[in-house]
C-alpha cells in the first residue's frame, strides 16, 4: 500500500463532500436536510479565495482520508497576537485504513498550512474518536469554549 498525499482541488469536491457527510453521520449528527449543496457552496468559495485548504490521502485514485482547515480572523488577543485562527474540520479516515498514521500525516499538513497562513492558534471541536489523536499531537483542552445557536 502506497498512500500519497495531495491538496484537494475542485475536481474532488463531490467525493470530499460525501466523506464529510459520512464523518458527520459517524459522529451522530441528525440529518434534518440535505447539507451537500451548502457544503459545495462553502468549499467552492473558500477554496478559491484561499480561506479553506484540505489535504487528502489517496490509495491509488481512491480518497481514503481527508482533512480541512478554515482560516478566520478576529481581533488580536494575547493568546493569538495575529488574530488569525485555523479551524480544523473534516478529519476523516476510511475505517479500513485507520490506525496506520494517516490522520496524523494529514493533521501535520493542515497545521503547517495554518502556520504558513499566519495563524497563531488552531482550534477543533473533537469527536470522542479524535481526542487521542489531537492530544498526542499537542492540542490542549480549552474549557471556556461555549456556543450559542441562532
C-alpha positions as protocol buffer text, in pm:
chain_id: "A"
residue {
  index: 1
  type: UNK
  ca { x: 0 y: 0 z: 0 }
}
residue {
  index: 2
  type: UNK
  ca { x: 146 y: 332 z: -100 }
}
residue {
  index: 3
  type: UNK
  ca { x: -61 y: 621 z: 28 }
}
residue {
  index: 4
  type: UNK
  ca { x: 0 y: 954 z: -142 }
}
residue {
  index: 5
  type: UNK
  ca { x: -96 y: 1295 z: -7 }
}
residue {
  index: 6
  type: UNK
  ca { x: -204 y: 1598 z: -205 }
}
residue {
  index: 7
  type: UNK
  ca { x: -421 y: 1905 z: -177 }
}
residue {
  index: 8
  type: UNK
  ca { x: -793 y: 1900 z: -253 }
}
residue {
  index: 9
  type: UNK
  ca { x: -898 y: 2056 z: -582 }
}
residue {
  index: 10
  type: UNK
  ca { x: -1243 y: 2144 z: -716 }
}
residue {
  index: 11
  type: UNK
  ca { x: -1236 y: 1813 z: -910 }
}
residue {
  index: 12
  type: UNK
  ca { x: -1267 y: 1602 z: -592 }
}
residue {
  index: 13
  type: UNK
  ca { x: -1532 y: 1814 z: -422 }
}
residue {
  index: 14
  type: UNK
  ca { x: -1823 y: 1573 z: -468 }
}
residue {
  index: 15
  type: UNK
  ca { x: -1628 y: 1285 z: -311 }
}
residue {
  index: 16
  type: UNK
  ca { x: -1493 y: 1516 z: -39 }
}
residue {
  index: 17
  type: UNK
  ca { x: -1849 y: 1624 z: 47 }
}
residue {
  index: 18
  type: UNK
  ca { x: -1968 y: 1261 z: 63 }
}
residue {
  index: 19
  type: UNK
  ca { x: -1685 y: 1183 z: 305 }
}
residue {
  index: 20
  type: UNK
  ca { x: -1767 y: 1493 z: 515 }
}
residue {
  index: 21
  type: UNK
  ca { x: -2130 y: 1379 z: 542 }
}
residue {
  index: 22
  type: UNK
  ca { x: -2015 y: 1025 z: 634 }
}
residue {
  index: 23
  type: UNK
  ca { x: -1795 y: 1177 z: 905 }
}
residue {
  index: 24
  type: UNK
  ca { x: -2087 y: 1380 z: 1044 }
}
residue {
  index: 25
  type: UNK
  ca { x: -2307 y: 1068 z: 1043 }
}
residue {
  index: 26
  type: UNK
  ca { x: -2040 y: 868 z: 1224 }
}
residue {
  index: 27
  type: UNK
  ca { x: -2025 y: 1144 z: 1487 }
}
residue {
  index: 28
  type: UNK
  ca { x: -2402 y: 1109 z: 1540 }
}
residue {
  index: 29
  type: UNK
  ca { x: -2533 y: 1415 z: 1356 }
}
residue {
  index: 30
  type: UNK
  ca { x: -2905 y: 1445 z: 1297 }
}
residue {
  index: 31
  type: UNK
  ca { x: -2981 y: 1492 z: 929 }
}
residue {
  index: 32
  type: UNK
  ca { x: -3261 y: 1746 z: 910 }
}
residue {
  index: 33
  type: UNK
  ca { x: -3198 y: 1841 z: 545 }
}
residue {
  index: 34
  type: UNK
  ca { x: -2963 y: 1786 z: 252 }
}
residue {
  index: 35
  type: UNK
  ca { x: -2637 y: 1950 z: 359 }
}
residue {
  index: 36
  type: UNK
  ca { x: -2448 y: 1876 z: 35 }
}
residue {
  index: 37
  type: UNK
  ca { x: -2547 y: 2198 z: -153 }
}
residue {
  index: 38
  type: UNK
  ca { x: -2440 y: 2414 z: 145 }
}
residue {
  index: 39
  type: UNK
  ca { x: -2110 y: 2229 z: 171 }
}
residue {
  index: 40
  type: UNK
  ca { x: -2046 y: 2262 z: -203 }
}
residue {
  index: 41
  type: UNK
  ca { x: -2113 y: 2637 z: -189 }
}
residue {
  index: 42
  type: UNK
  ca { x: -1882 y: 2679 z: 111 }
}
residue {
  index: 43
  type: UNK
  ca { x: -1593 y: 2475 z: -30 }
}
residue {
  index: 44
  type: UNK
  ca { x: -1611 y: 2633 z: -376 }
}
residue {
  index: 45
  type: UNK
  ca { x: -1598 y: 2986 z: -232 }
}
residue {
  index: 46
  type: UNK
  ca { x: -1332 y: 2925 z: 30 }
}
residue {
  index: 47
  type: UNK
  ca { x: -1104 y: 2703 z: -180 }
}
residue {
  index: 48
  type: UNK
  ca { x: -1098 y: 2975 z: -445 }
}
residue {
  index: 49
  type: UNK
  ca { x: -1020 y: 3262 z: -204 }
}
residue {
  index: 50
  type: UNK
  ca { x: -763 y: 3062 z: -5 }
}
residue {
  index: 51
  type: UNK
  ca { x: -950 y: 3062 z: 327 }
}
residue {
  index: 52
  type: UNK
  ca { x: -1001 y: 2684 z: 320 }
}
residue {
  index: 53
  type: UNK
  ca { x: -739 y: 2421 z: 248 }
}
residue {
  index: 54
  type: UNK
  ca { x: -757 y: 2045 z: 260 }
}
residue {
  index: 55
  type: UNK
  ca { x: -506 y: 1766 z: 224 }
}
residue {
  index: 56
  type: UNK
  ca { x: -622 y: 1428 z: 100 }
}
residue {
  index: 57
  type: UNK
  ca { x: -480 y: 1080 z: 145 }
}
residue {
  index: 58
  type: UNK
  ca { x: -519 y: 857 z: -158 }
}
residue {
  index: 59
  type: UNK
  ca { x: -469 y: 487 z: -221 }
}
residue {
  index: 60
  type: UNK
  ca { x: -434 y: 486 z: -598 }
}
residue {
  index: 61
  type: UNK
  ca { x: -720 y: 705 z: -723 }
}
residue {
  index: 62
  type: UNK
  ca { x: -937 y: 646 z: -415 }
}
residue {
  index: 63
  type: UNK
  ca { x: -959 y: 916 z: -148 }
}
residue {
  index: 64
  type: UNK
  ca { x: -921 y: 734 z: 183 }
}
residue {
  index: 65
  type: UNK
  ca { x: -859 y: 1028 z: 417 }
}
residue {
  index: 66
  type: UNK
  ca { x: -950 y: 1394 z: 438 }
}
residue {
  index: 67
  type: UNK
  ca { x: -859 y: 1699 z: 641 }
}
residue {
  index: 68
  type: UNK
  ca { x: -965 y: 2061 z: 634 }
}
residue {
  index: 69
  type: UNK
  ca { x: -857 y: 2397 z: 771 }
}
residue {
  index: 70
  type: UNK
  ca { x: -1065 y: 2713 z: 754 }
}
residue {
  index: 71
  type: UNK
  ca { x: -889 y: 3041 z: 818 }
}
residue {
  index: 72
  type: UNK
  ca { x: -1075 y: 3309 z: 1014 }
}
residue {
  index: 73
  type: UNK
  ca { x: -965 y: 3634 z: 1166 }
}
residue {
  index: 74
  type: UNK
  ca { x: -1079 y: 3810 z: 1480 }
}
residue {
  index: 75
  type: UNK
  ca { x: -934 y: 4097 z: 1679 }
}
residue {
  index: 76
  type: UNK
  ca { x: -587 y: 4003 z: 1806 }
}
residue {
  index: 77
  type: UNK
  ca { x: -562 y: 3890 z: 2167 }
}
residue {
  index: 78
  type: UNK
  ca { x: -278 y: 3785 z: 2394 }
}
residue {
  index: 79
  type: UNK
  ca { x: -318 y: 3417 z: 2314 }
}
residue {
  index: 80
  type: UNK
  ca { x: -316 y: 3491 z: 1940 }
}
residue {
  index: 81
  type: UNK
  ca { x: -149 y: 3822 z: 1851 }
}
residue {
  index: 82
  type: UNK
  ca { x: -218 y: 3781 z: 1476 }
}
residue {
  index: 83
  type: UNK
  ca { x: -590 y: 3730 z: 1535 }
}
residue {
  index: 84
  type: UNK
  ca { x: -574 y: 3460 z: 1266 }
}
residue {
  index: 85
  type: UNK
  ca { x: -720 y: 3126 z: 1371 }
}
residue {
  index: 86
  type: UNK
  ca { x: -725 y: 2791 z: 1196 }
}
residue {
  index: 87
  type: UNK
  ca { x: -1048 y: 2597 z: 1242 }
}
residue {
  index: 88
  type: UNK
  ca { x: -976 y: 2230 z: 1188 }
}
residue {
  index: 89
  type: UNK
  ca { x: -1251 y: 2018 z: 1034 }
}
residue {
  index: 90
  type: UNK
  ca { x: -1320 y: 1727 z: 803 }
}
residue {
  index: 91
  type: UNK
  ca { x: -1065 y: 1496 z: 967 }
}
residue {
  index: 92
  type: UNK
  ca { x: -1182 y: 1159 z: 842 }
}
residue {
  index: 93
  type: UNK
  ca { x: -1014 y: 831 z: 751 }
}
residue {
  index: 94
  type: UNK
  ca { x: -1190 y: 544 z: 578 }
}
residue {
  index: 95
  type: UNK
  ca { x: -1248 y: 281 z: 852 }
}
residue {
  index: 96
  type: UNK
  ca { x: -1048 y: 22 z: 652 }
}
residue {
  index: 97
  type: UNK
  ca { x: -738 y: 245 z: 674 }
}
residue {
  index: 98
  type: UNK
  ca { x: -749 y: 356 z: 1037 }
}
residue {
  index: 99
  type: UNK
  ca { x: -469 y: 307 z: 1292 }
}
residue {
  index: 100
  type: UNK
  ca { x: -196 y: 348 z: 1027 }
}
residue {
  index: 101
  type: UNK
  ca { x: -86 y: 706 z: 1097 }
}
residue {
  index: 102
  type: UNK
  ca { x: -276 y: 857 z: 803 }
}
residue {
  index: 103
  type: UNK
  ca { x: -475 y: 1104 z: 1016 }
}
residue {
  index: 104
  type: UNK
  ca { x: -156 y: 1226 z: 1186 }
}
residue {
  index: 105
  type: UNK
  ca { x: 8 y: 1288 z: 849 }
}
residue {
  index: 106
  type: UNK
  ca { x: -299 y: 1479 z: 728 }
}
residue {
  index: 107
  type: UNK
  ca { x: -313 y: 1676 z: 1052 }
}
residue {
  index: 108
  type: UNK
  ca { x: 55 y: 1770 z: 1022 }
}
residue {
  index: 109
  type: UNK
  ca { x: -3 y: 1903 z: 671 }
}
residue {
  index: 110
  type: UNK
  ca { x: -304 y: 2122 z: 754 }
}
residue {
  index: 111
  type: UNK
  ca { x: -143 y: 2254 z: 1074 }
}
residue {
  index: 112
  type: UNK
  ca { x: 157 y: 2354 z: 861 }
}
residue {
  index: 113
  type: UNK
  ca { x: -84 y: 2534 z: 626 }
}
residue {
  index: 114
  type: UNK
  ca { x: -219 y: 2727 z: 926 }
}
residue {
  index: 115
  type: UNK
  ca { x: 135 y: 2826 z: 1027 }
}
residue {
  index: 116
  type: UNK
  ca { x: 208 y: 2945 z: 673 }
}
residue {
  index: 117
  type: UNK
  ca { x: -117 y: 3146 z: 671 }
}
residue {
  index: 118
  type: UNK
  ca { x: -3 y: 3322 z: 989 }
}
residue {
  index: 119
  type: UNK
  ca { x: -243 y: 3163 z: 1235 }
}
residue {
  index: 120
  type: UNK
  ca { x: -147 y: 3182 z: 1600 }
}
residue {
  index: 121
  type: UNK
  ca { x: -392 y: 2911 z: 1710 }
}
residue {
  index: 122
  type: UNK
  ca { x: -566 y: 2606 z: 1565 }
}
residue {
  index: 123
  type: UNK
  ca { x: -898 y: 2503 z: 1717 }
}
residue {
  index: 124
  type: UNK
  ca { x: -1117 y: 2196 z: 1680 }
}
residue {
  index: 125
  type: UNK
  ca { x: -1428 y: 2054 z: 1837 }
}
residue {
  index: 126
  type: UNK
  ca { x: -1300 y: 1698 z: 1861 }
}
residue {
  index: 127
  type: UNK
  ca { x: -1512 y: 1387 z: 1832 }
}
residue {
  index: 128
  type: UNK
  ca { x: -1461 y: 1127 z: 2102 }
}
residue {
  index: 129
  type: UNK
  ca { x: -1263 y: 924 z: 1846 }
}
residue {
  index: 130
  type: UNK
  ca { x: -1034 y: 1217 z: 1763 }
}
residue {
  index: 131
  type: UNK
  ca { x: -939 y: 1326 z: 2115 }
}
residue {
  index: 132
  type: UNK
  ca { x: -640 y: 1088 z: 2141 }
}
residue {
  index: 133
  type: UNK
  ca { x: -502 y: 1197 z: 1802 }
}
residue {
  index: 134
  type: UNK
  ca { x: -525 y: 1566 z: 1892 }
}
residue {
  index: 135
  type: UNK
  ca { x: -393 y: 1520 z: 2247 }
}
residue {
  index: 136
  type: UNK
  ca { x: -95 y: 1319 z: 2121 }
}
residue {
  index: 137
  type: UNK
  ca { x: -29 y: 1592 z: 1861 }
}
residue {
  index: 138
  type: UNK
  ca { x: -19 y: 1860 z: 2133 }
}
residue {
  index: 139
  type: UNK
  ca { x: -371 y: 2007 z: 2136 }
}
residue {
  index: 140
  type: UNK
  ca { x: -492 y: 2101 z: 2484 }
}
residue {
  index: 141
  type: UNK
  ca { x: -850 y: 2142 z: 2609 }
}
residue {
  index: 142
  type: UNK
  ca { x: -994 y: 2492 z: 2631 }
}
residue {
  index: 143
  type: UNK
  ca { x: -1260 y: 2473 z: 2898 }
}
residue {
  index: 144
  type: UNK
  ca { x: -1409 y: 2811 z: 2806 }
}
residue {
  index: 145
  type: UNK
  ca { x: -1544 y: 2707 z: 2466 }
}
residue {
  index: 146
  type: UNK
  ca { x: -1917 y: 2773 z: 2451 }
}
residue {
  index: 147
  type: UNK
  ca { x: -2158 y: 2842 z: 2170 }
}
residue {
  index: 148
  type: UNK
  ca { x: -2496 y: 2999 z: 2122 }
}
residue {
  index: 149
  type: UNK
  ca { x: -2715 y: 2858 z: 1847 }
}
residue {
  index: 150
  type: UNK
  ca { x: -2908 y: 3108 z: 1638 }
}
